[in-house]
């Protein structure tokens, strides 16, 4: 579990730039630039997550080399591998939330995260008890909860006409000013 917390903390730090950049662009009325910042954040999270992904995938070997209990390591490895997509869903939902907040949309993202927080215990019961997935079920429940949050935030984004104007597919503008 510590590994996922560290991974999420590092990746969430990459999202911090959204706290100031999007509101500044929105204040100037530049919705297109707001979307560029969102796409740039997505790109940085993907690039920044690669070393973290490698570390998670090889955590089992590292702990075995440190002579830790193999049974505990096996449980940890099963959980980590089940939760890997959940890390991405969590970080991308945080990025989308920061984007919406930067555009002055704070209430619905807050309610979205509140709703999925209350749904998480039911997800845990579904995956761990009802589907009898054991420790992997904890990872799958986290994935489902975080995916639901991301889907809700994206839905909010596409329903709001002004926010939708800021959304566009990633292109070379995500690199502008970085690799020139």
Secondary structure as the mmCIF struct_conf table of DSSP 4:
data_model
#
loop_
_struct_conf.conf_type_id
_struct_conf.id
_struct_conf.beg_label_comp_id
_struct_conf.beg_label_asym_id
_struct_conf.beg_label_seq_id
_struct_conf.end_label_comp_id
_struct_conf.end_label_asym_id
_struct_conf.end_label_seq_id
HELX_RH_AL_P HELX_RH_AL_P1 UNK A 2 UNK A 14
HELX_RH_3T_P HELX_RH_3T_P1 UNK A 15 UNK A 17
HELX_RH_AL_P HELX_RH_AL_P2 UNK A 18 UNK A 27
TURN_TY1_P TURN_TY1_P1 UNK A 28 UNK A 29
HELX_RH_AL_P HELX_RH_AL_P3 UNK A 31 UNK A 57
TURN_TY1_P TURN_TY1_P2 UNK A 58 UNK A 58
HELX_RH_AL_P HELX_RH_AL_P4 UNK A 59 UNK A 65
TURN_TY1_P TURN_TY1_P3 UNK A 66 UNK A 67
HELX_RH_AL_P HELX_RH_AL_P5 UNK A 70 UNK A 102
TURN_TY1_P TURN_TY1_P4 UNK A 103 UNK A 104
HELX_RH_AL_P HELX_RH_AL_P6 UNK A 107 UNK A 124
HELX_RH_PI_P HELX_RH_PI_P1 UNK A 125 UNK A 130
BEND BEND1 UNK A 131 UNK A 131
HELX_RH_AL_P HELX_RH_AL_P7 UNK A 134 UNK A 159
BEND BEND2 UNK A 160 UNK A 160
HELX_RH_AL_P HELX_RH_AL_P8 UNK A 161 UNK A 166
HELX_RH_3T_P HELX_RH_3T_P2 UNK A 172 UNK A 174
TURN_TY1_P TURN_TY1_P5 UNK A 175 UNK A 178
#
